[in-house]
Each structure stands twice: as C-alpha cells, then as structure tokens.
Amino acid sequence: MGKQATEMLKGVLEGIVLALLSRRPAYGYELTAWLREQGFVDIAEGTVYALLVRIEQRGLVDVEKVPSEKGPPRKVYSMNPQGEDYLAEFWRTWGFLAERLAHLRDERNT
C-alpha cells in the first residue's frame, strides 16, 4: 500500500473496525487478521490495539475479559448503542464524501 493509501486508511480505520465489530464481537488479533484478509496487509497490530483503546475510552464499545488457552485473558470488544450511533454517523459521512468525490471525478472526465 502506498503512502497516500496509508494516510487515507488512518482516517477511516476507526469506522472499519466498528463496522467489523457490528457483525460480531472480536479481540484485537482477530480484527487485525480480518483486516489483512481484506487486503489491508500493512496494518500493524499495534495500530489496531491503540485504536481499540481509544474507542473503549470514548465509550463506543463494551469490553469483556475472556479466558485464553494461551496466556492472560483476552479483551473481547463488542458494539454498544453509542458505538452503533457513531457507526451510523460514519456511514452517513462516508456516503456524502463518496458521492462528492465521484461527482468531482466525473466532472473532470467530461
């Protein structure tokens, strides 16, 4: 992924992670693996963990510690109503931006 794509991803990664959590609860490593499976291969685990701490502190997710077969308990993140509201706003904003960008691109090609 190039520098421009990496910078753009930083701006939307929070929404992507919340969208994943809206499907089902997950822990940090799972989220990183899903992102990599979707082509975001340059995502560092540390980036995802830092983001999870931020969205937890902002009250957008609930956290449950579950026993792990290997090592300490895992923190499993799940969406809560505040996170759902935030994600809905993210999708509205994304829709607006995508529409405006498509319009700009199409204007340039006419």
Secondary structure, 3 states (H helix, E strand, C coil): CCHHHHHHHHHHHHHHHHHHHHHCCEEHHHHHHHHHHCCCCCCCHHHHHHHHHHHHHCCCEEEEEECCCCCCCEEEEEECHHHHHHHHHHHHHHHHHHHHHHHHHHHHCC
